[in-house]
Amino acid sequence: MSILPLLTNPNETLREKSVLVPIEEITSPETQELIENMIETMHASKGIGLAAPQIGVNKRILIATVEKEDVVLINPELTSKSLRTIITEEGCLSIPGVFGMVKRFRRMNLSAYNRAGEKIEMKLEGMPSVIVQHEMDPLEGILFIDKAETIKNTERL
């Protein structure tokens, strides 16, 4: 396993839409190694989530810490969302020192594949919902600063 370098904004790769991972490739040694490296990189960086574009791989894969467990979501799709929202302060490993207040859905349902290639459905609420929504954005070339209502740069303070 390896700790991979993180891309930082501005970087064109962070703004590209990621491609679906073919189901037959999910259990391949290459994809499994990528997942392990993403988990190790996320932990080494003290993050609670990581999307593949942040390490320069434009595939629809993300890792999120949900209830103290690392959850791997491949080809995640939002299937329903609550009308109620929550506003939280967010930061990003690819935008060090910058934080912003972002509005997200309080609850969401999604479908995805796990690292074993099995289709899964998840219902998330509160912070787990926020974390997964935050990590899904880079799969579309979106960063939290694009949605933030306010931004502060702690490196300038």
C-alpha positions in Angstrom: 0.0 0.0 0.0 1.1 3.6 -0.7 0.3 7.0 0.5 -0.5 8.9 -2.7 0.0 12.6 -3.3 -3.1 14.8 -3.1 -3.9 17.2 -5.9 -4.6 20.7 -4.7 -6.8 23.4 -6.1 -6.4 24.8 -8.8 -5.9 21.6 -10.8 -7.8 20.7 -13.9 -8.2 17.0 -12.8 -10.3 18.2 -9.8 -12.7 19.9 -12.3 -13.2 16.9 -14.6 -16.3 14.7 -14.4 -15.3 11.2 -13.3 -16.1 8.1 -15.3 -18.1 5.1 -14.1 -16.1 2.0 -13.0 -17.1 -1.0 -15.0 -18.6 -3.6 -12.7 -16.2 -6.3 -13.9 -13.3 -4.0 -12.9 -14.4 -3.4 -9.3 -12.8 -6.6 -7.9 -9.7 -6.4 -10.1 -6.3 -6.2 -8.3 -5.7 -2.7 -9.7 -9.0 -1.3 -8.4 -8.5 -3.1 -5.0 -5.0 -1.6 -4.7 -6.4 1.8 -5.6 -9.0 1.5 -2.9 -6.4 0.4 -0.3 -4.1 3.3 -1.3 -7.0 5.8 -1.0 -7.9 4.5 2.5 -4.2 4.8 3.6 -3.9 8.2 2.0 -7.1 9.5 3.7 -5.9 8.3 7.1 -2.3 9.7 6.6 -3.9 13.0 5.7 -6.2 12.9 8.7 -9.2 13.2 6.5 -12.7 11.7 6.9 -13.3 11.3 3.2 -11.5 11.1 -0.1 -12.7 11.0 -3.7 -10.5 9.4 -6.4 -10.1 12.7 -8.3 -8.2 14.1 -5.3 -5.4 11.6 -6.1 -5.6 12.2 -9.8 -7.9 9.3 -10.8 -11.1 10.4 -12.5 -13.1 7.3 -11.5 -16.3 7.3 -9.5 -14.8 6.0 -6.3 -14.9 7.5 -2.8 -14.1 6.6 0.7 -16.0 8.1 3.6 -15.8 7.6 7.3 -19.3 6.7 8.4 -19.9 5.9 12.1 -16.1 5.3 12.6 -15.9 2.8 9.6 -14.3 3.4 6.2 -17.0 2.9 3.6 -16.1 2.4 0.0 -18.6 3.6 -2.5 -18.2 2.9 -6.2 -20.4 4.6 -8.8 -22.6 6.2 -6.1 -25.9 7.6 -7.1 -28.2 9.8 -5.0 -31.6 8.1 -5.1 -33.6 10.4 -2.8 -33.0 13.4 -0.5 -34.8 15.2 2.2 -36.3 18.6 1.8 -34.6 19.6 5.1 -31.1 20.8 4.9 -28.2 21.3 7.3 -25.4 23.9 7.1 -22.0 22.8 8.4 -18.5 24.1 8.1 -16.5 22.0 5.6 -12.9 21.8 4.6 -11.1 19.7 2.0 -7.8 17.9 1.7 -7.4 19.4 -1.8 -8.0 23.0 -0.5 -5.8 23.2 2.6 -6.5 26.0 5.1 -9.8 26.9 3.5 -13.2 26.4 5.2 -16.7 27.3 4.3 -20.3 27.0 5.4 -22.1 24.6 3.0 -25.8 23.7 2.8 -26.4 19.9 2.3 -29.4 17.6 2.5 -30.0 16.4 6.0 -30.9 12.9 4.8 -30.2 11.0 1.7 -30.5 7.6 0.2 -28.0 6.3 -2.3 -27.1 3.3 -4.3 -23.6 2.2 -5.1 -21.3 -0.8 -5.3 -19.1 -1.8 -2.5 -15.5 -3.0 -3.0 -16.7 -6.6 -3.4 -18.8 -5.5 -6.4 -22.1 -5.9 -4.6 -24.9 -3.4 -5.2 -25.7 -1.7 -1.9 -28.3 0.8 -0.7 -27.6 3.3 2.1 -29.7 5.7 4.1 -27.6 8.4 5.7 -28.5 11.2 8.0 -26.7 14.2 9.6 -22.9 14.2 9.4 -22.6 10.9 7.5 -24.9 12.4 4.9 -22.9 15.6 4.7 -19.6 13.6 4.4 -20.8 11.5 1.5 -22.4 14.4 -0.3 -19.1 16.3 0.1 -17.1 13.4 -1.4 -19.6 12.9 -4.2 -19.1 16.4 -5.5 -15.6 15.9 -6.8 -16.9 13.0 -8.9 -18.8 15.7 -10.8 -15.8 18.2 -10.9 -17.3 20.3 -8.1 -15.5 21.4 -4.9 -17.1 22.6 -1.7 -15.9 26.2 -2.4 -18.4 26.2 -5.3 -21.3 25.7 -2.9 -20.0 27.5 0.2 -22.1 30.4 1.4 -19.1 31.9 3.3 -15.4 31.0 3.0 -12.5 31.7 5.4 -8.8 31.1 4.7 -7.0 30.2 7.9 -3.6 30.3 6.2 -4.1 34.1 5.9 -5.1 34.6 9.5 
